[in-house]
Amino acid sequence: MARKRHTDEDALRLLREIEVHLASGLDVAEACRKAGISDATYYTWRKKFGGMGRSQLSQMRALEKENQRLKRIVAELELDKLILKESLDFLKPKA
């Protein structure tokens, strides 16, 4: 069976759909089957997106993007620091 890739919005929509099925009395396995995902996927999504709305999802994405940008900056600064340290060691007179 081919793997499906669901977007985060799809995951939120399916989680809400499953919650409706659960509220109507179905068990988790049956509700997941109706939504077309496995129960392991349901639990993974519930752990990641549980209780999250669309606005919170976009905020989480923005924070992840900012975090990536800051990590890149730190890596570049660390590289600059190592280059400067190396050049300082090279320029130091050896006595």
C-alpha atoms as one frame of an Amber mdcrd trajectory, in Angstrom:
protein
   0.000   0.000   0.000   1.358   3.415  -0.929   2.133   5.891   1.836   0.122
   9.054   1.986   1.647  12.309   3.068  -0.763  14.449   4.993  -0.199  18.140
   5.569  -0.469  19.517   9.078  -3.861  20.997   8.219  -5.038  17.571   7.037
  -3.817  16.066  10.297  -5.773  18.635  12.321  -8.897  18.033  10.237  -8.618
  14.257  10.628  -8.015  14.575  14.370 -11.209  16.612  14.709 -13.076  14.062
  12.592 -11.837  11.220  14.796 -12.822  13.142  17.939 -16.362  13.419  16.549
 -16.427   9.663  15.910 -15.114   8.995  19.413 -17.764  11.263  20.915 -20.452
   9.309  19.067 -19.334   6.116  20.797 -16.865   4.470  18.423 -13.581   3.078
  19.694 -10.235   4.490  18.530  -9.462   1.707  16.050 -12.850   2.025  14.321
 -12.720   5.842  14.251  -9.222   5.735  12.722 -10.354   3.196  10.145 -13.213
   5.493   9.117 -10.761   8.420   8.801  -8.370   6.286   6.751  -5.338   6.365
   9.058  -3.768   3.898  11.440  -4.231   4.211  15.155  -0.450   4.680  15.538
  -0.685   7.704  13.243  -3.599   8.987  15.295  -1.629   8.773  18.539   1.420
  10.401  16.935  -0.658  13.276  15.587  -2.520  13.629  18.876   0.796  13.911
  20.691   2.082  16.499  18.216  -1.074  18.526  17.477  -3.374  17.700  20.404
  -5.625  20.634  21.247  -3.979  22.860  18.667  -5.894  25.189  16.371  -4.958
  26.553  12.972  -3.603  29.806  14.398  -1.417  27.889  16.827  -0.239  25.674
  13.985   0.867  28.680  11.936   2.555  30.127  15.021   4.390  26.815  15.573
   5.564  26.837  11.955   6.821  30.417  12.305   8.716  29.492  15.459  10.276
  26.449  13.776  11.347  28.610  10.833  12.853  31.202  13.187  14.627  28.443
  15.112  16.193  27.114  11.887  17.344  30.608  10.969  18.924  31.157  14.386
  20.650  27.758  14.302  22.126  28.651  10.907  23.407  31.968  12.288  24.983
  30.240  15.296  26.688  27.699  13.032  28.105  30.468  10.829  29.360  32.395
  13.863  30.962  29.252  15.271  32.726  28.696  11.953  33.955  32.310  11.928
  35.223  31.878  15.486  37.172  28.753  14.542  38.684  30.485  11.497  39.786
  33.445  13.608  41.233  31.141  16.258  43.171  29.220  13.620  44.551  32.381
  12.042  45.539  33.701  15.487  47.429  30.479  16.205  49.158  30.818  12.841
  50.167  34.456  13.469  51.436  33.859  16.999  55.243  33.906  17.167  56.639
  30.566  18.176  59.171  30.999  20.948
